[in-house]
Every structure is written in structure tokens, then in C-alpha cells.
Amino acid sequence: MHESVLLKETIESLNLKDDSVVVDMTLGFAGHSSQILKRIKNGYLFAFDQDEEALAYSKDKLSTIANNFQIIDSNFVYAKDKLKELGVDKVDGILYDLGVSSPQLDEDYRGFSYRFDAPLDMRMDKDNKLTAKIVVNTYSYENLKKIFKDYGESKFSSSIAKNIVKYRETKEIETTLELVDIIKDSVPYKERIKKHPAKQIFQALRIEVNKELEVLEKSLNDSLSILNVGGRIAVITFHSLEDRIVKKKFNEITEIDPLSKGLPNIPLDKLPDFKLITKKGIKASKEELLHNNRAHSATLRVIERIK
């Protein structure tokens, strides 16, 4: 079963009180939510996810702990509106764990993994109309190259895009391993033995299909607007693109006005509304890295509303 990354550090950093109202934006298989629920006996937990299997599993799991929670079947980009519908305008803690859960990767039919043969899907939300198959078979060479470069940070985005376009002239690309073969043929052998050449391209396709970066940016802005004074947001990212968005946003809103910076006592109205709890991103401990491989790329960043 999926093991939550940076679990102890994340729960501690949220600084939960007995009556905290908390939102888990990425419920998954309830690793973080279970620990949150144990700490807010007189509070309330709202948890978002759009994966049917995760929703069913987590509802059962959380029900064995307490009943002061509500699971909402929705992408977290709609969280602010969904909470408003429930009469919730302000909350005390918000958590994002932006990794794709291990079960999603392990289920070969979902098409997230380059290790299993499956239809090219990659949708987190099965109602989403856009699939990886549509992207690789209909996007132009320029668009594919841009996605692979921007979202996959691949050095070989041009040759991979070119070979995809060439291949699909004679046959539609339907499965993950069909795509993996095209990617392998587009990358020099010496690069292939360093790391799997499909990893970055599959990441890029997943981000494009699920519009992950746009969703994260909008959702972060919404979350900051509903946070109570003293409330905290904790975000766990798993690649540099996500981490860059979070770091930039957190730095922007915690920056002290340059004209006030040197003053011995900065007036309250000149202070930013938020402060960084983590000056640098928190990484997994050596102990965690030994038994949880997913933790290697994880970074935790935390912010608090101070006024």
C-alpha cells in the first residue's frame, strides 16, 4: 500500500489544535488524513480527491478513526467553491501532497507507468475528456516538443516529438509500451543506460493531461485567501516544476517591503500577511529514504498567515 511521504514532518508543521478545521487537498489513500483526524477531535476535516478507488478506501479507513470528516469527490482546483457551498469560508490548515499515489502507478490499466503495457490514459479524473492517447496522436510537433521540454525537462524533446509524429503517420499510438519504444529509439544509447528515457516524457504527458501546474497555481491562491490567522499551508512537491511554483508564490507573499526592511521596528501594516515556516524546503530523513523510495524527490514547504 502507498506510504505517505514526510508524514511526521508534515503533520508537525501544520501545528494542529484540537478544534482545527483542516483541508486535505489530496486525500489519496488517507495516510496524512488519518493522522490529521486523530489530532482534531473537536475540529473537522474536509478531504478532496477524484479517484474512485481512493475515495472508497479512504472513507472506510477514516471511519474507523472518527466521523468528523467529509470527503468531497472533486479536483482540488474547485475546493474554495465547494467549501463555500458547505458554509465554510475560513480554515486553519491546508495540505497538498502532489505525488501520484503508488496504487495509481501500480495499476497497469491507468497508463501512468512506463513499466507496464496499458492504454495511453493518464487521467487522474476518469471523467476528463483529454487522455495521453489524444495528446500523442493529435498534438502538433511544436506542441509536443514544448510539453516535453517544459514539463518533462527533456534534452531530447525535439527528436522524441519528431519520431512520434512520424510513427503516427502510419499507425495510431495506442499503448504505453508502444510509446516507450518510440522514446527509446529517439534517445542515444549512452543516455538510455543512465536513466529510463520515458520517465520525463510520461511525467510531461501526465502534467498536460491533468493540467497539473495551472490547477496548482490557481488552487494555491484560493487556499491563501481562505486561511485563518495562525493557520498554515503545507505543500509536498515531487518535481522541480511544482516546487518552483510553490517557492515563488510563498516567497512573493512573505517578502517585506524593501523600504521597511532596514527599520528596527517594522510597523504592523508594513509587514506581509504571511511568514515562511520553512526557509528552505524540508527533505526526507536518511531513515525514511531507506524504506520509502518515493521520498527521494519530495520537498515540503510550509507557510503561516500572521495577520
C-alpha positions as CSV (number, residue, x, y, z in Angstrom):
1,M,0.0,0.0,0.0
2,H,1.0,3.6,-0.7
3,E,3.2,5.1,2.1
4,S,2.8,8.8,2.8
5,V,6.0,10.8,2.3
6,L,7.3,13.2,5.0
7,L,4.3,12.2,7.2
8,K,5.8,13.1,10.6
9,E,7.3,16.4,9.4
10,T,4.1,17.4,7.6
11,I,1.7,16.7,10.5
12,E,4.0,18.6,12.9
13,S,4.4,21.6,10.6
14,L,0.6,22.1,10.3
15,N,0.6,23.0,14.1
16,L,-2.9,21.5,14.6
17,K,-5.1,22.3,17.5
18,D,-7.9,20.1,19.0
19,D,-10.5,22.2,17.2
20,S,-8.7,22.9,13.9
21,V,-10.7,22.9,10.6
22,V,-8.4,21.3,8.1
23,V,-8.5,20.6,4.3
24,D,-6.6,17.7,2.8
25,M,-6.5,18.7,-0.9
26,T,-5.0,15.4,-2.0
27,L,-6.7,12.6,0.1
28,G,-5.3,9.7,-1.8
29,F,-5.2,6.6,0.5
30,A,-5.7,8.8,3.6
31,G,-2.1,8.5,5.0
32,H,-1.9,12.1,6.1
33,S,-5.7,12.5,6.7
34,S,-5.7,9.6,9.2
35,Q,-3.0,11.3,11.3
36,I,-4.8,14.7,11.0
37,L,-8.1,13.2,12.1
38,K,-6.5,11.7,15.2
39,R,-5.4,15.2,16.3
40,I,-8.6,17.2,15.7
41,K,-11.1,15.5,17.9
42,N,-13.2,18.7,18.2
43,G,-12.3,20.0,14.7
44,Y,-13.3,19.0,11.2
45,L,-11.5,17.5,8.2
46,F,-12.5,18.1,4.6
47,A,-10.7,15.9,2.1
48,F,-10.6,16.2,-1.7
49,D,-9.9,13.5,-4.3
50,Q,-11.3,12.4,-7.7
51,D,-10.1,8.9,-7.8
52,E,-12.9,6.4,-7.2
53,E,-10.8,3.7,-5.6
54,A,-9.0,6.2,-3.3
55,L,-12.4,7.7,-2.2
56,A,-13.9,4.3,-1.3
57,Y,-10.8,3.0,0.5
58,S,-10.2,6.3,2.5
59,K,-13.8,6.6,3.6
60,D,-13.6,3.2,5.3
61,K,-10.2,4.0,6.7
62,L,-11.2,7.3,8.2
63,S,-14.5,6.0,9.6
64,T,-12.5,3.7,11.9
65,I,-10.9,6.7,13.5
66,A,-13.7,9.3,13.8
67,N,-16.7,10.7,12.0
68,N,-15.9,14.4,12.0
69,F,-14.8,14.5,8.3
70,Q,-16.3,14.9,4.9
71,I,-14.8,13.5,1.6
72,I,-15.5,15.6,-1.5
73,D,-15.3,13.9,-4.9
74,S,-13.7,16.8,-6.8
75,N,-10.4,18.2,-8.1
76,F,-8.9,20.5,-5.5
77,V,-9.0,23.4,-8.0
78,Y,-12.7,23.7,-7.0
79,A,-12.1,23.4,-3.3
80,K,-12.8,27.0,-2.4
81,D,-16.2,26.9,-4.1
82,K,-17.1,23.5,-2.8
83,L,-16.2,24.6,0.8
84,K,-18.3,27.8,0.3
85,E,-21.3,25.7,-0.7
86,L,-20.9,23.9,2.7
87,G,-20.8,27.2,4.5
88,V,-17.0,27.1,5.1
89,D,-15.2,30.4,4.4
90,K,-12.1,30.0,6.6
91,V,-9.9,27.1,7.6
92,D,-6.9,26.5,9.9
93,G,-4.8,24.1,7.9
94,I,-4.4,23.0,4.3
95,L,-2.3,20.2,3.0
96,Y,-1.2,19.2,-0.5
97,D,0.7,16.0,-1.3
98,L,1.2,16.4,-5.0
99,G,2.7,13.0,-5.7
100,V,0.9,10.4,-7.9
101,S,-0.1,7.6,-5.4
102,S,1.7,4.3,-5.8
103,P,-1.5,2.4,-6.4
104,Q,-2.3,4.7,-9.4
105,L,1.2,3.9,-10.8
106,D,0.9,0.2,-10.0
107,E,-2.4,-0.3,-11.7
108,D,-1.3,-1.0,-15.2
109,Y,-4.6,-0.2,-16.8
110,R,-4.3,3.5,-15.8
111,G,-1.5,4.2,-18.2
112,F,0.6,6.2,-15.7
113,S,3.6,3.8,-15.8
114,Y,6.2,3.2,-18.5
115,R,6.9,-0.2,-16.9
116,F,3.5,-1.8,-17.8
117,D,1.7,-2.1,-21.1
118,A,-1.6,-0.3,-21.0
119,P,-3.8,2.0,-23.0
120,L,-2.4,5.6,-23.0
121,D,-4.7,7.2,-20.5
122,M,-3.0,9.0,-17.5
123,R,-6.2,10.7,-16.3
124,M,-6.5,11.3,-12.6
125,D,-10.2,12.1,-13.1
126,K,-11.8,9.4,-15.3
127,D,-14.4,12.0,-16.5
128,N,-11.7,14.1,-18.0
129,K,-12.0,14.1,-21.8
130,L,-8.3,14.5,-22.6
131,T,-6.1,11.4,-22.5
132,A,-2.4,10.8,-23.2
133,K,-3.5,8.9,-26.3
134,I,-5.2,12.1,-27.6
135,V,-2.2,14.2,-26.8
136,V,0.4,12.0,-28.6
137,N,-1.8,11.4,-31.6
138,T,-3.2,14.8,-32.2
139,Y,-0.9,17.5,-30.9
140,S,1.4,19.1,-33.4
141,Y,5.2,18.5,-33.4
142,E,5.7,22.0,-31.9
143,N,3.2,21.4,-29.1
144,L,4.6,18.0,-28.2
145,K,8.2,19.4,-28.2
146,K,7.1,22.3,-25.9
147,I,5.3,19.9,-23.5
148,F,8.3,17.5,-23.3
149,K,10.7,20.4,-22.8
150,D,8.7,22.5,-20.4
151,Y,7.0,19.7,-18.3
152,G,9.5,16.9,-18.8
153,E,12.7,19.0,-18.9
154,S,13.9,16.5,-21.6
155,K,17.0,17.2,-23.6
156,F,15.6,15.1,-26.4
157,S,12.2,16.7,-26.7
158,S,12.7,17.6,-30.3
159,S,13.7,14.1,-31.6
160,I,11.1,12.4,-29.5
161,A,8.3,14.7,-30.8
162,K,9.6,14.2,-34.4
163,N,9.5,10.4,-34.1
164,I,6.1,10.4,-32.5
165,V,4.7,12.5,-35.4
166,K,6.5,10.2,-38.0
167,Y,5.2,7.0,-36.3
168,R,1.6,8.1,-36.1
169,E,1.5,8.8,-39.9
170,T,1.2,5.1,-40.4
171,K,-0.4,3.9,-37.2
172,E,-2.1,5.4,-34.2
173,I,-0.1,5.2,-30.9
174,E,-2.3,3.3,-28.5
175,T,-0.3,1.8,-25.6
176,T,2.3,2.8,-23.1
177,L,4.9,0.4,-24.3
178,E,4.4,1.4,-27.9
179,L,5.2,4.9,-26.9
180,V,8.2,3.7,-24.7
181,D,9.7,2.1,-27.8
182,I,9.4,5.3,-29.8
183,I,11.0,7.3,-27.0
184,K,13.9,4.7,-26.7
185,D,14.6,5.0,-30.4
186,S,14.8,8.8,-30.1
187,V,17.4,8.9,-27.3
188,P,21.1,8.0,-27.6
189,Y,22.1,4.6,-26.1
190,K,24.5,6.1,-23.5
191,E,21.7,8.3,-22.2
192,R,19.3,5.3,-22.0
193,I,21.6,3.4,-19.7
194,K,21.8,6.4,-17.2
195,K,18.0,6.5,-16.6
196,H,14.9,5.4,-18.2
197,P,14.3,7.7,-21.1
198,A,10.5,7.5,-20.8
199,K,10.3,8.8,-17.2
200,Q,10.4,12.5,-18.1
201,I,8.1,12.2,-21.1
202,F,5.5,10.3,-19.1
203,Q,5.7,13.0,-16.4
204,A,5.2,15.7,-19.1
205,L,2.1,13.9,-20.6
206,R,0.6,13.4,-17.1
207,I,1.0,17.1,-16.3
208,E,-0.5,18.1,-19.7
209,V,-3.5,15.6,-19.4
210,N,-4.4,16.7,-15.9
211,K,-3.4,20.4,-16.3
212,E,-1.5,20.0,-13.0
213,L,0.6,23.2,-13.0
214,E,-2.3,25.5,-13.8
215,V,-4.5,23.7,-11.3
216,L,-1.8,24.1,-8.6
217,E,-1.3,27.8,-9.2
218,K,-5.0,28.7,-9.0
219,S,-5.6,26.4,-6.0
220,L,-2.7,27.9,-4.0
221,N,-4.1,31.4,-4.5
222,D,-7.5,30.2,-3.3
223,S,-6.0,28.4,-0.3
224,L,-4.1,31.5,0.8
225,S,-7.4,33.5,0.7
226,I,-9.3,31.2,3.0
227,L,-6.6,30.6,5.6
228,N,-7.3,31.9,9.2
229,V,-4.7,33.9,11.1
230,G,-2.4,31.4,12.7
231,G,-3.4,28.8,10.0
232,R,-0.8,27.0,7.9
233,I,-0.5,25.6,4.4
234,A,1.9,22.6,3.8
235,V,2.8,21.5,0.3
236,I,4.8,18.4,-0.7
237,T,6.1,18.6,-4.2
238,F,7.8,15.9,-6.2
239,H,9.5,17.7,-9.1
240,S,11.2,21.0,-9.7
241,L,8.3,22.4,-11.8
242,E,5.8,22.2,-8.9
243,D,8.3,23.2,-6.3
244,R,9.2,26.3,-8.3
245,I,5.6,27.4,-8.4
246,V,5.2,26.9,-4.6
247,K,8.5,28.5,-3.7
248,K,7.9,31.6,-5.9
249,K,4.4,32.1,-4.5
250,F,5.5,31.7,-0.9
251,N,8.5,34.0,-1.3
252,E,6.3,36.7,-3.1
253,I,3.8,36.9,-0.3
254,T,6.2,36.8,2.6
255,E,8.5,39.5,1.3
256,I,8.9,42.6,3.5
257,D,8.5,45.9,1.7
258,P,12.1,46.9,0.7
259,L,11.6,50.5,2.2
260,S,10.8,49.0,5.6
261,K,13.3,46.2,5.6
262,G,16.1,48.1,7.5
263,L,13.8,49.6,10.2
264,P,14.4,48.3,13.8
265,N,10.7,48.0,14.4
266,I,8.7,47.5,11.3
267,P,5.1,48.8,11.6
268,L,2.5,46.1,11.6
269,D,0.8,47.5,8.5
270,K,4.1,47.2,6.6
271,L,4.6,43.5,7.5
272,P,3.4,40.9,5.0
273,D,0.3,38.8,5.8
274,F,2.3,35.6,5.8
275,K,5.6,34.2,7.0
276,L,7.7,31.3,5.9
277,I,7.8,28.4,8.4
278,T,10.3,26.6,6.2
279,K,13.1,28.9,4.9
280,K,14.4,26.0,2.8
281,G,12.3,23.1,1.7
282,I,12.3,20.1,4.1
283,K,13.7,16.9,2.6
284,A,13.1,13.3,3.8
285,S,15.4,11.9,6.6
286,K,18.0,9.3,5.8
287,E,15.9,6.8,7.7
288,E,12.8,7.5,5.5
289,L,14.8,7.3,2.4
290,L,15.9,3.8,3.2
291,H,12.4,2.3,3.2
292,N,10.4,4.8,1.0
293,N,11.8,5.3,-2.5
294,R,9.3,7.9,-3.4
295,A,10.7,10.2,-0.7
296,H,13.9,11.0,-2.7
297,S,12.3,13.7,-4.8
298,A,9.9,15.1,-2.2
299,T,10.2,18.7,-0.8
300,L,8.0,20.1,1.9
301,R,7.3,23.9,2.1
302,V,5.1,25.5,4.8
303,I,3.7,29.0,5.2
304,E,1.6,30.7,8.0
305,R,-0.9,33.5,7.9
306,I,0.2,36.0,10.6
307,K,-2.3,38.8,10.1
